[in-house]
């Protein structure tokens, strides 16, 4: 009797623990079975497995190795759980890292802009030192000539005028004629008078020359240098090639050409492309709205 009374407390907790473990296992198994049964019978899973197995059969995979609905659900669940876990554990860290990198990029861009301004100032001092004093001029004036189509004026053009003007004291801008632009690049969106008016309105421009040819020939440069008493021709540092020839080759040979950094991220071509895309999306939305209106009205 004493031994029975001693054994009873030791065996009873063990049996209770085993009973609880069995109940937990049964609940977990039931949840898993319910989860699999619910998902494996959905049309999406069945259709996906059918398509995958069709591709596997075509590839020569034997029937016993084909994918089952349960395998598809389990593997998809594992992938989703992995992605969610990765996002929870590392997503915030990566966002912080991207934010830091973006701030560093902005700081670097500001530094590049500052260095470009210093380089232009050094160029200006070099130009002033190397430009001989003209007898006709009352002061040490340096006259800069720039040219271009300036179709659909944007801040890139304005910045080019600002940078060109910073290399001298007087800025003359030649506006390419409609005919020369059409011949070299295609017809412009805006006519001569419209483009001339926009260039004249820029505060960095002192004088405008109409009907300027797109390609700077030696004869036209002689005309510009003689008529407008120009010291230097200025253009962006991007190449300007037409029919395999450098548009400013003649000015470079004379040693009277200077370049300025091009304003990145903007161009007339890009603006026109954005306008066309927006127009297309607008008409698509309008047409969808009309179709819905017609269907409702009918």
Sine and cosine of phi, psi and omega as CSV:
sin_phi,cos_phi,sin_psi,cos_psi,sin_omega,cos_omega
0.00,0.00,-0.63,0.77,-0.01,-1.00
-0.91,0.41,-0.64,0.77,0.00,-1.00
-0.92,0.40,-0.58,0.81,0.02,-1.00
-0.91,0.41,-0.66,0.75,-0.01,-1.00
-0.92,0.38,-0.48,0.88,0.02,-1.00
-0.98,0.21,-0.56,0.83,-0.04,-1.00
-0.97,0.24,-0.48,0.88,-0.09,-1.00
-0.86,0.51,-0.72,0.70,-0.01,-1.00
-0.93,0.38,-0.42,0.91,-0.04,-1.00
-0.99,0.13,-0.52,0.85,-0.03,-1.00
-1.00,0.09,-0.47,0.88,-0.07,-1.00
-0.92,0.39,-0.73,0.68,0.04,-1.00
-0.88,0.47,-0.58,0.81,-0.02,-1.00
-0.90,0.44,-0.69,0.72,0.00,-1.00
-0.92,0.38,-0.58,0.82,0.04,-1.00
-0.90,0.43,-0.67,0.75,0.01,-1.00
-0.90,0.43,-0.69,0.73,0.02,-1.00
-0.88,0.47,-0.62,0.79,0.01,-1.00
-0.91,0.42,-0.65,0.76,0.02,-1.00
-0.91,0.40,-0.65,0.76,0.03,-1.00
-0.89,0.46,-0.65,0.76,0.02,-1.00
-0.89,0.45,-0.66,0.75,0.01,-1.00
-0.90,0.44,-0.68,0.73,0.01,-1.00
-0.90,0.44,-0.67,0.75,0.00,-1.00
-0.90,0.44,-0.65,0.76,0.00,-1.00
-0.91,0.41,-0.64,0.77,0.01,-1.00
-0.91,0.42,-0.71,0.71,0.01,-1.00
-0.88,0.47,-0.67,0.74,0.01,-1.00
-0.90,0.43,-0.64,0.77,0.00,-1.00
-0.91,0.42,-0.67,0.74,0.02,-1.00
-0.90,0.44,-0.69,0.73,0.01,-1.00
-0.89,0.46,-0.70,0.72,0.01,-1.00
-0.90,0.43,-0.64,0.76,0.02,-1.00
-0.91,0.42,-0.67,0.74,0.02,-1.00
-0.87,0.49,-0.75,0.67,-0.02,-1.00
-0.92,0.39,-0.68,0.73,-0.02,-1.00
-0.90,0.44,-0.62,0.78,-0.01,-1.00
-0.92,0.38,-0.71,0.70,-0.08,-1.00
-0.98,0.19,-0.60,0.80,-0.05,-1.00
-0.93,0.38,-0.34,0.94,-0.02,-1.00
-0.99,-0.10,0.03,1.00,0.01,-1.00
-0.96,0.28,0.55,-0.84,0.00,-1.00
-0.86,0.52,-0.57,0.82,-0.01,-1.00
-0.89,0.46,-0.73,0.68,-0.01,-1.00
-0.90,0.44,-0.71,0.70,-0.02,-1.00
-0.89,0.46,-0.68,0.73,0.00,-1.00
-0.92,0.40,-0.67,0.75,-0.01,-1.00
-0.90,0.44,-0.70,0.72,0.00,-1.00
-0.91,0.43,-0.64,0.77,0.03,-1.00
-0.88,0.48,-0.70,0.71,0.00,-1.00
-0.90,0.43,-0.70,0.71,-0.01,-1.00
-0.89,0.45,-0.69,0.72,0.00,-1.00
-0.91,0.40,-0.57,0.82,0.08,-1.00
-0.87,0.50,-0.69,0.72,0.04,-1.00
-0.92,0.40,-0.62,0.78,0.02,-1.00
-0.92,0.39,-0.65,0.76,0.04,-1.00
-0.88,0.47,-0.66,0.75,0.01,-1.00
-0.90,0.44,-0.49,0.87,0.00,-1.00
-1.00,0.10,-0.07,1.00,0.04,-1.00
1.00,-0.08,0.26,0.97,0.01,-1.00
-0.97,0.24,0.74,-0.67,0.00,-1.00
-0.92,0.40,0.37,-0.93,-0.08,-1.00
-0.87,0.50,-0.61,0.79,-0.05,-1.00
-0.93,0.36,-0.28,0.96,-0.01,-1.00
-0.98,-0.18,0.07,1.00,-0.02,-1.00
-0.94,0.34,0.33,-0.95,-0.06,-1.00
-0.97,0.22,0.66,-0.75,0.09,-1.00
-0.98,-0.20,0.30,-0.95,0.02,-1.00
-0.87,0.50,-0.64,0.76,-0.02,-1.00
-0.91,0.42,-0.67,0.74,0.02,-1.00
-0.90,0.44,-0.64,0.77,0.02,-1.00
-0.89,0.45,-0.70,0.71,-0.01,-1.00
-0.90,0.44,-0.71,0.71,-0.03,-1.00
-0.90,0.43,-0.70,0.71,0.00,-1.00
-0.92,0.39,-0.64,0.77,0.03,-1.00
-0.91,0.42,-0.65,0.76,0.04,-1.00
-0.89,0.46,-0.64,0.76,0.01,-1.00
-0.91,0.42,-0.65,0.76,0.02,-1.00
-0.90,0.43,-0.73,0.68,0.00,-1.00
-0.88,0.47,-0.69,0.72,0.01,-1.00
-0.89,0.45,-0.62,0.79,0.03,-1.00
-0.91,0.43,-0.71,0.71,0.00,-1.00
-0.90,0.43,-0.68,0.73,0.02,-1.00
-0.89,0.45,-0.70,0.71,0.03,-1.00
-0.89,0.46,-0.65,0.76,0.04,-1.00
-0.89,0.46,-0.66,0.75,0.00,-1.00
-0.91,0.42,-0.68,0.74,-0.02,-1.00
-0.91,0.42,-0.67,0.74,-0.09,-1.00
-0.99,0.17,-0.62,0.78,-0.14,-0.99
-0.89,-0.46,-0.20,0.98,-0.08,-1.00
-0.87,0.49,-0.75,0.67,-0.02,-1.00
-0.90,0.44,-0.62,0.78,0.02,-1.00
-0.88,0.47,-0.67,0.74,0.00,-1.00
-0.93,0.37,-0.61,0.79,0.04,-1.00
-0.90,0.44,-0.67,0.74,0.05,-1.00
-0.89,0.45,-0.64,0.76,0.01,-1.00
-0.90,0.43,-0.68,0.74,0.03,-1.00
-0.89,0.45,-0.62,0.78,0.02,-1.00
-0.90,0.44,-0.69,0.72,0.03,-1.00
-0.89,0.45,-0.69,0.72,0.01,-1.00
-0.90,0.45,-0.63,0.78,0.03,-1.00
-0.90,0.44,-0.66,0.75,0.04,-1.00
-0.91,0.41,-0.64,0.77,0.05,-1.00
-0.91,0.42,-0.61,0.80,0.03,-1.00
-0.90,0.43,-0.68,0.73,0.04,-1.00
-0.88,0.47,-0.67,0.74,0.02,-1.00
-0.89,0.45,-0.64,0.77,0.03,-1.00
-0.91,0.41,-0.63,0.77,0.03,-1.00
-0.90,0.44,-0.65,0.76,0.06,-1.00
-0.90,0.44,-0.62,0.78,0.02,-1.00
-0.91,0.41,-0.66,0.75,0.04,-1.00
-0.88,0.47,-0.69,0.73,0.03,-1.00
-0.87,0.49,-0.67,0.74,0.02,-1.00
-0.89,0.46,-0.69,0.73,0.01,-1.00
-0.91,0.41,-0.60,0.80,0.05,-1.00
-0.89,0.45,-0.65,0.76,0.03,-1.00
-0.90,0.43,-0.66,0.75,0.04,-1.00
-0.91,0.42,-0.63,0.78,0.03,-1.00
-0.89,0.45,-0.66,0.75,0.03,-1.00
-0.90,0.43,-0.63,0.78,0.04,-1.00
-0.89,0.46,-0.64,0.77,0.04,-1.00
-0.91,0.41,-0.64,0.77,0.06,-1.00
-0.88,0.47,-0.66,0.75,-0.01,-1.00
-0.89,0.45,-0.68,0.73,0.03,-1.00
-0.89,0.45,-0.63,0.78,0.04,-1.00
-0.91,0.42,-0.65,0.76,0.01,-1.00
-0.90,0.43,-0.70,0.72,0.00,-1.00
-0.88,0.48,-0.66,0.75,-0.04,-1.00
-0.94,0.34,-0.56,0.83,-0.08,-1.00
-1.00,-0.03,-0.16,0.99,-0.02,-1.00
-1.00,0.03,0.86,-0.51,-0.01,-1.00
-0.94,0.34,0.48,-0.88,0.03,-1.00
-0.95,0.30,0.76,-0.65,0.00,-1.00
-1.00,-0.01,0.70,-0.71,-0.02,-1.00
-0.89,0.46,-0.53,0.85,-0.06,-1.00
-0.96,0.28,-0.32,0.95,-0.10,-0.99
-1.00,-0.07,0.69,-0.72,-0.02,-1.00
-0.97,0.26,-0.54,0.84,0.00,-1.00
-0.82,-0.57,0.05,-1.00,-0.01,-1.00
-0.98,0.17,0.96,0.28,-0.03,-1.00
-1.00,0.02,0.67,-0.74,0.06,-1.00
-0.86,-0.50,0.89,-0.46,-0.12,-0.99
-0.98,-0.20,0.82,-0.58,-0.06,-1.00
-0.94,-0.33,0.66,-0.75,0.06,-1.00
-0.88,-0.48,0.76,-0.65,0.11,-0.99
-0.79,-0.62,0.44,-0.90,0.06,-1.00
-0.60,-0.80,0.30,-0.95,0.02,-1.00
0.14,-0.99,0.08,-1.00,0.03,-1.00
-0.98,0.18,-0.67,0.74,0.01,-1.00
0.80,0.60,0.72,0.70,0.03,-1.00
-1.00,0.08,0.76,-0.65,-0.10,-1.00
0.82,0.57,0.97,0.25,-0.09,-1.00
-0.83,0.55,0.68,-0.73,0.02,-1.00
-0.62,-0.78,0.02,-1.00,-0.12,-0.99
-0.92,0.39,-0.35,0.94,0.09,-1.00
-0.90,0.43,-0.66,0.75,0.07,-1.00
-0.90,0.44,-0.71,0.71,-0.02,-1.00
-0.88,0.48,-0.66,0.75,0.01,-1.00
-0.92,0.39,-0.58,0.82,0.07,-1.00
-0.89,0.46,-0.68,0.74,0.05,-1.00
-0.89,0.46,-0.66,0.75,0.00,-1.00
-0.89,0.46,-0.72,0.69,-0.02,-1.00
-0.93,0.38,-0.65,0.76,0.04,-1.00
-0.89,0.45,-0.67,0.74,0.01,-1.00
-0.91,0.42,-0.52,0.86,-0.02,-1.00
-0.93,0.36,-0.30,0.95,0.03,-1.00
-1.00,0.10,-0.15,0.99,0.00,-1.00
-0.53,-0.85,-0.41,-0.91,-0.01,-1.00
-0.85,-0.52,-0.20,0.98,-0.06,-1.00
-0.57,-0.82,0.82,-0.57,-0.07,-1.00
-0.93,-0.36,0.82,-0.57,0.06,-1.00
-0.92,-0.39,0.77,-0.63,-0.05,-1.00
-0.87,-0.49,0.83,-0.56,0.10,-0.99
-1.00,-0.07,0.74,-0.67,-0.01,-1.00
-0.96,-0.27,0.87,-0.50,-0.04,-1.00
-0.88,0.48,0.62,-0.79,0.00,-1.00
-0.96,0.28,0.35,-0.94,0.02,-1.00
-0.84,0.54,-0.68,0.74,-0.08,-1.00
-0.91,0.41,-0.68,0.74,-0.03,-1.00
-0.93,0.36,-0.58,0.81,0.04,-1.00
-0.92,0.38,-0.69,0.72,0.00,-1.00
-0.87,0.49,-0.61,0.79,-0.04,-1.00
-0.95,0.33,-0.59,0.81,-0.11,-0.99
-0.99,-0.15,-0.54,0.84,-0.10,-0.99
-0.81,-0.59,-0.33,0.94,-0.16,-0.99
0.92,-0.40,0.31,-0.95,-0.09,-1.00
-0.89,0.45,0.69,-0.72,0.04,-1.00
-0.97,0.25,0.33,-0.94,0.04,-1.00
-0.97,0.26,-0.57,0.82,-0.07,-1.00
-0.93,-0.37,0.55,-0.84,-0.06,-1.00
-0.99,0.15,0.12,-0.99,-0.04,-1.00
-0.79,0.62,-0.81,0.59,-0.09,-1.00
-0.89,0.46,-0.59,0.81,0.01,-1.00
-0.92,0.40,-0.70,0.72,-0.01,-1.00
-0.94,0.34,-0.61,0.80,0.06,-1.00
-0.89,0.46,-0.68,0.73,0.00,-1.00
-0.89,0.46,-0.66,0.75,0.00,-1.00
-0.92,0.40,-0.67,0.74,-0.01,-1.00
-0.91,0.41,-0.66,0.75,0.02,-1.00
-0.87,0.49,-0.50,0.87,-0.04,-1.00
-0.97,0.23,-0.13,0.99,0.00,-1.00
-0.99,0.17,0.73,-0.68,-0.09,-1.00
-0.94,0.34,-0.31,0.95,0.00,-1.00
-0.99,0.12,-0.22,0.98,-0.08,-1.00
-1.00,-0.08,0.79,-0.61,0.01,-1.00
-0.99,-0.11,-0.50,0.87,-0.06,-1.00
-0.44,-0.90,0.52,-0.85,-0.04,-1.00
-0.84,-0.55,0.67,-0.74,0.05,-1.00
-0.92,-0.39,0.90,-0.44,0.00,-1.00
-0.99,0.15,0.23,-0.97,0.11,-0.99
0.82,0.58,0.66,0.75,0.01,-1.00
-0.99,0.14,0.69,-0.72,0.02,-1.00
-0.95,0.32,0.45,-0.89,-0.02,-1.00
-0.94,0.35,-0.61,0.80,0.01,-1.00
-0.98,-0.20,0.81,-0.58,-0.02,-1.00
-0.99,0.17,0.99,-0.13,0.06,-1.00
-0.99,0.17,0.28,-0.96,0.03,-1.00
-0.88,0.48,-0.63,0.78,0.00,-1.00
-0.90,0.43,-0.67,0.74,-0.01,-1.00
-0.94,0.33,-0.59,0.80,0.06,-1.00
-0.90,0.44,-0.65,0.76,0.07,-1.00
-0.85,0.53,-0.65,0.76,0.02,-1.00
-0.90,0.43,-0.69,0.72,-0.01,-1.00
-0.91,0.42,-0.74,0.68,-0.02,-1.00
-0.89,0.47,-0.63,0.78,-0.06,-1.00
-0.98,0.19,-0.68,0.73,-0.11,-0.99
-0.97,0.23,-0.65,0.76,-0.11,-0.99
-0.95,-0.32,0.10,0.99,0.07,-1.00
0.80,0.61,0.75,0.67,-0.08,-1.00
-0.99,0.14,0.63,-0.77,0.06,-1.00
-1.00,-0.05,-0.70,0.72,-0.08,-1.00
-0.63,-0.78,0.56,-0.83,0.16,-0.99
-0.99,-0.13,0.75,-0.67,-0.08,-1.00
-0.84,-0.54,0.64,-0.77,0.07,-1.00
-0.47,-0.88,0.24,-0.97,0.04,-1.00
-0.90,0.44,0.34,-0.94,-0.06,-1.00
-0.98,0.18,0.01,1.00,0.09,-1.00
-0.98,0.20,0.59,-0.81,-0.03,-1.00
-0.91,0.42,0.62,-0.78,0.03,-1.00
-0.84,-0.54,1.00,-0.01,-0.11,-0.99
-0.92,-0.39,0.75,-0.66,0.08,-1.00
-0.75,-0.66,0.83,-0.56,-0.03,-1.00
0.82,0.57,0.61,0.79,0.04,-1.00
0.98,0.22,0.13,0.99,-0.04,-1.00
-0.87,-0.50,0.60,-0.80,0.06,-1.00
-0.96,0.27,0.82,-0.57,-0.05,-1.00
-0.87,0.49,-0.53,0.85,-0.09,-1.00
-0.95,-0.31,0.39,0.92,-0.01,-1.00
-0.86,0.52,-0.67,0.74,-0.04,-1.00
-0.89,0.45,-0.67,0.74,0.01,-1.00
-0.92,0.38,-0.59,0.81,0.02,-1.00
-0.92,0.39,-0.63,0.77,0.02,-1.00
-0.88,0.47,-0.53,0.85,-0.01,-1.00
-0.98,0.18,-0.18,0.98,-0.05,-1.00
0.96,0.27,0.41,0.91,-0.05,-1.00
-0.84,-0.55,0.60,0.80,0.02,-1.00
-0.86,-0.51,0.69,-0.72,0.09,-1.00
-0.73,-0.68,0.53,-0.85,-0.02,-1.00
-0.91,-0.41,0.40,-0.92,0.07,-1.00
-0.78,-0.63,0.45,-0.90,0.01,-1.00
-0.92,0.39,0.68,-0.74,0.03,-1.00
-0.96,0.27,0.60,-0.80,0.06,-1.00
-0.98,0.21,0.91,-0.40,-0.07,-1.00
-0.98,0.18,0.44,-0.90,0.14,-0.99
1.00,0.00,0.06,1.00,0.00,-1.00
-0.51,-0.86,0.63,-0.78,0.08,-1.00
-0.31,-0.95,0.37,-0.93,0.04,-1.00
-0.88,0.47,-0.63,0.77,0.01,-1.00
-0.87,0.49,-0.67,0.74,0.01,-1.00
-0.91,0.42,-0.67,0.74,0.00,-1.00
-0.90,0.44,-0.69,0.72,0.02,-1.00
-0.89,0.46,-0.65,0.76,0.04,-1.00
-0.88,0.47,-0.67,0.74,0.04,-1.00
-0.90,0.44,-0.63,0.77,0.02,-1.00
-0.88,0.47,-0.68,0.74,0.00,-1.00
-0.91,0.42,-0.65,0.76,0.02,-1.00
-0.91,0.42,-0.68,0.74,0.02,-1.00
-0.91,0.41,-0.62,0.78,0.04,-1.00
-0.90,0.43,-0.66,0.75,0.01,-1.00
-0.89,0.45,-0.72,0.69,0.01,-1.00
-0.90,0.44,-0.60,0.80,0.01,-1.00
-0.89,0.45,-0.71,0.71,-0.01,-1.00
-0.93,0.38,-0.57,0.82,0.03,-1.00
-0.91,0.42,-0.69,0.73,0.04,-1.00
-0.90,0.43,-0.64,0.77,-0.01,-1.00
-0.90,0.44,-0.69,0.73,0.00,-1.00
-0.91,0.42,-0.63,0.77,0.04,-1.00
-0.90,0.43,-0.64,0.77,0.03,-1.00
-0.90,0.44,-0.63,0.78,0.02,-1.00
-0.91,0.40,-0.64,0.77,0.01,-1.00
-0.91,0.42,-0.65,0.76,0.04,-1.00
-0.91,0.42,-0.63,0.78,0.02,-1.00
-0.90,0.44,-0.66,0.75,0.01,-1.00
-0.91,0.41,-0.65,0.76,-0.01,-1.00
-0.91,0.40,-0.62,0.79,0.03,-1.00
-0.93,0.37,-0.65,0.76,-0.02,-1.00
-0.93,0.37,-0.54,0.84,0.01,-1.00
-0.97,0.23,0.00,0.00,0.00,0.00
